[in-house]
Amino acid sequence: MNTPDPFRGIAVFMQVVQAGSFTLAAERLDMSKSGVAKSIARLEAALGVRLFQRTTRHLSLTEEGRQFSDGCLRAVAELESAQALVTAQRQELAGRMRVDLPVVFGRRWVLPALLEIAAEHPALELDVSLTDRQVDLVEDSIDLVIRIGPLQDSATLVAKPLGVQQAVLIAHPDYLARHGQPQTPDDLHGHACITFGSGGQTRPWHFLDSKGRNQPLTVRGRLGLNHSEAILDAALAGHGIALLSDWLVAEHLRAGRLLRVLPEVRTQGFPIHAVWQKNRHLSAKVRRVVDLLAERFLPEPPWEERSRVS
């Protein structure tokens, strides 16, 4: 049994829409005007609707024709995007890409992956900036950015998840030997805590209750530092308990230089995304690089693969 070709006549239809007349569309398609008219008639018969309003001097889309035209435009854009992506996967990555990374996470985990990608694709030129400032991809001419935390909705941006940053309570074994292990989050008020902040302003520590609801806890510490690596240094020196990202402390937990505190308590996690502009002229190359990054971060992040802690 023969099934009708759903794409038959669509190319002719779109050419008529763009040209605004059967005559000009016929010239562009190297067809006769009657051939164009017959193709449109067959398409209208297959769809069961009239696509154009025709007079001797004027040609315009019907409401059904406008809806069909909009759908065809979206479908063509998707096909072009798929074609560009397949082509990019087959071809050597080439040209310049500007990438922005968060300072500590970017340097420790994303930059090594980007350097591997650059080594595999010598024609790819990477311009990498490391900053914790929230950059504007358009104003700062950034092709790809890695962001940690909730994303703002944007019709002009595309995002791909790369995992979740999880917070971990840790302390040096010597500190816990001297002061004991806290048994509940409230016990942290009686411990020396190393907090993130300066000028007397500190960020609360966020935990989750049994229903997954956020439970912020304000702790007052002996040390307030405004850099995560500085907090890690203080914890390694035995100055108290800290709440740090799992990717920052994983190797130290594995080596026994740090121990988990309240491991049964759930902490708040933050999504990690690769974000880029919705621009088909750039997105094929960018998405290919994002796919290569995803291969290194998913389904399990590299810090867990290298530093499994029970």
C-alpha positions in Angstrom: 0.0 0.0 0.0 1.4 3.4 -1.0 1.4 6.1 1.6 1.4 9.8 0.6 4.6 11.7 1.0 3.9 14.2 3.8 6.6 16.5 2.4 5.4 16.6 -1.2 4.7 20.1 -2.3 6.0 21.8 0.8 9.1 23.2 -0.9 7.0 24.6 -3.6 4.5 26.0 -1.0 7.3 27.7 0.9 8.8 29.2 -2.2 5.4 30.7 -3.2 5.1 32.2 0.3 8.5 33.8 0.1 8.1 34.9 -3.5 4.5 36.2 -3.1 3.4 34.9 -6.5 3.2 31.7 -8.5 5.1 33.3 -11.4 8.1 34.4 -9.4 8.2 31.1 -7.5 8.1 29.2 -10.8 11.1 31.1 -12.1 13.1 30.4 -8.9 12.2 26.7 -9.0 12.7 26.4 -12.7 9.1 25.2 -13.1 6.2 26.2 -15.2 3.6 28.4 -13.5 1.0 25.7 -14.1 3.3 23.1 -12.5 3.5 25.3 -9.4 -0.3 25.8 -9.3 -0.9 22.0 -9.7 1.6 21.3 -6.8 -0.2 23.7 -4.5 -3.6 22.3 -5.5 -2.4 18.8 -4.7 -1.1 20.0 -1.3 -4.4 21.7 -0.5 -6.3 18.6 -1.5 -4.1 16.4 0.8 -4.5 18.8 3.7 -8.2 19.4 3.1 -7.8 23.2 3.4 -7.3 26.2 1.2 -3.8 27.7 1.7 -4.1 30.8 -0.5 -6.6 33.4 -1.4 -6.1 34.1 -5.1 -7.3 36.9 -7.3 -6.1 38.1 -10.7 -3.8 40.7 -9.0 -3.3 39.5 -5.5 -2.1 36.4 -3.7 -2.4 36.0 0.1 -2.3 33.3 2.7 -5.5 32.1 4.4 -5.5 31.7 8.1 -4.9 28.0 7.6 -2.2 28.8 5.2 -0.5 31.2 7.7 -0.6 28.5 10.4 0.8 25.9 8.0 3.6 28.3 6.9 4.6 29.0 10.5 4.8 25.3 11.2 6.8 24.7 8.1 9.3 27.4 9.1 9.8 25.8 12.5 10.3 22.4 10.9 12.8 23.8 8.4 14.7 25.5 11.2 14.8 22.2 13.2 16.0 20.3 10.1 18.8 22.9 9.4 19.8 22.7 13.1 20.0 18.9 13.0 21.9 19.0 9.7 24.4 21.5 11.2 24.8 19.4 14.3 25.5 16.2 12.3 28.0 18.1 10.1 29.8 19.5 13.1 30.1 16.1 14.7 31.6 14.8 11.5 34.0 17.7 10.8 36.9 19.0 12.7 36.0 21.6 15.3 37.6 24.9 14.1 37.5 28.6 14.8 37.4 30.7 17.9 35.1 30.2 20.9 34.9 32.4 23.9 34.1 30.5 27.1 33.4 31.9 30.6 33.9 29.7 33.7 33.4 30.2 37.5 36.8 30.7 39.0 37.4 27.7 41.3 35.1 25.1 39.7 36.1 26.1 36.2 39.8 25.9 36.8 39.6 22.5 38.7 37.1 20.6 36.6 36.0 22.4 33.4 39.3 23.8 32.1 41.1 20.4 32.1 38.2 19.0 30.0 38.4 22.0 27.6 42.2 21.5 27.3 41.6 17.9 26.3 39.1 18.9 23.7 41.5 21.5 22.4 44.2 18.9 22.1 41.9 16.6 20.1 40.9 19.5 17.8 44.0 21.6 17.0 41.9 24.0 14.8 39.7 25.0 17.7 40.8 28.3 19.3 39.6 28.8 22.9 39.5 32.1 24.6 38.7 31.2 28.3 37.9 33.7 31.1 37.5 32.8 34.7 35.2 35.0 36.7 32.4 34.7 39.3 30.7 37.8 37.8 27.4 37.0 36.0 28.4 37.8 32.4 26.0 38.8 29.7 26.6 36.5 26.8 25.5 39.0 24.2 27.1 42.2 25.6 30.3 40.3 26.5 30.4 38.3 23.2 30.6 35.0 25.1 29.8 31.8 23.1 29.5 29.4 26.1 29.3 29.9 29.9 29.2 27.4 32.8 26.8 28.5 35.5 26.1 27.0 38.9 22.7 27.7 40.5 19.1 28.4 39.3 18.9 29.8 35.8 16.7 32.8 34.8 14.2 32.1 32.0 15.4 33.4 28.7 14.0 33.0 25.2 17.4 33.7 23.7 19.5 31.2 25.6 19.9 27.4 25.6 21.0 25.4 28.6 22.2 21.8 29.0 22.5 20.2 32.5 26.0 19.0 33.5 25.2 17.7 37.0 24.5 19.0 40.5 26.9 20.7 43.0 26.1 19.2 46.4 27.2 20.8 49.7 29.1 18.7 52.2 29.8 19.3 55.9 33.4 18.5 56.7 36.1 18.9 59.4 39.7 17.8 60.0 40.0 14.5 62.1 42.0 16.4 64.8 39.2 19.0 65.3 36.6 16.2 65.7 38.9 14.3 68.1 39.1 17.4 70.3 35.5 18.6 70.1 33.5 15.6 69.1 31.0 14.9 66.3 27.8 17.0 66.3 24.7 14.8 66.3 22.1 17.3 64.9 22.4 20.5 62.9 21.5 22.5 66.1 24.7 21.1 67.7 26.6 23.2 65.2 25.9 26.3 67.3 28.3 24.9 69.9 31.1 24.3 67.4 33.7 26.5 65.7 32.3 27.0 62.2 34.1 28.4 59.2 31.7 30.5 57.3 31.5 32.2 53.9 31.3 36.0 54.3 33.1 39.1 55.3 32.3 42.4 57.0 30.2 40.7 59.6 27.8 39.3 57.0 27.8 35.5 56.6 25.7 33.2 54.4 23.4 30.8 56.2 23.9 27.0 55.8 21.0 25.4 54.0 19.7 21.9 54.9 16.6 20.0 53.8 14.0 18.4 56.0 12.4 15.0 55.4 10.0 16.6 52.8 12.8 18.3 50.9 11.9 21.8 52.2 14.7 24.3 52.7 15.8 24.8 56.3 18.4 27.6 56.6 20.6 27.6 59.6 22.6 30.7 60.7 25.8 29.7 62.3 28.4 32.0 63.9 31.9 31.1 63.3 35.3 32.1 64.5 36.5 32.5 61.0 34.6 34.3 58.2 36.3 34.0 54.7 35.1 35.1 51.3 36.7 32.5 49.2 35.9 28.7 49.1 39.5 27.6 48.8 40.5 29.8 51.8 37.7 28.0 53.8 39.1 24.7 52.6 42.6 25.7 53.8 41.2 26.6 57.2 39.3 23.4 57.5 42.4 21.4 56.6 44.3 23.3 59.3 41.8 22.1 61.9 40.1 25.4 62.6 36.5 24.0 62.6 33.6 22.7 60.6 32.9 24.0 57.1 30.2 23.5 54.5 31.8 23.2 51.1 31.0 21.9 47.6 31.5 18.1 47.1 33.8 18.7 44.1 36.1 20.8 46.2 36.6 18.3 49.1 36.2 14.9 47.4 39.9 14.2 47.1 40.5 15.2 50.7 37.7 13.0 52.0 39.1 10.0 50.0 42.6 10.6 51.5 41.3 10.9 55.0 42.5 14.5 55.4 38.9 15.5 56.1 35.9 13.6 57.5 32.2 14.0 56.8 30.1 15.7 59.5 26.4 14.8 59.9 26.5 12.6 56.7 22.9 11.7 57.1 21.7 15.3 56.9 20.5 16.4 53.5 22.0 19.6 52.1 20.8 21.9 49.3 22.2 21.2 45.8 22.7 23.6 42.9 22.4 22.6 39.2 25.4 23.0 36.9 24.6 24.1 33.3 26.3 24.9 30.1 24.6 27.9 28.6 24.9 29.4 25.1 23.0 31.7 22.8 20.2 30.4 20.6 22.0 31.2 17.3 22.1 28.6 14.7 25.3 30.0 13.1 27.2 29.4 16.2 25.3 26.7 18.1 26.4 23.7 16.1 30.0 24.1 17.2 29.1 25.2 20.7 26.7 22.3 21.1 29.4 19.9 19.9 31.8 21.2 22.6 28.9 21.0 25.2 28.3 17.4 24.2 32.0 16.6 24.7 31.9 18.2 28.1 28.7 16.3 29.0 30.6 13.0 28.2 33.0 13.9 31.0 30.5 15.1 33.5 27.6 12.7 33.0 26.1 10.4 34.2 28.5 10.6 37.1 30.7 13.7 37.8 34.4 13.2 37.6 35.0 14.0 41.3 32.8 11.1 42.3 34.5 8.7 39.9 37.9 9.6 41.2 37.0 10.1 44.9 34.3 7.6 45.9 33.5 8.0 49.6 31.2 5.6 51.3 
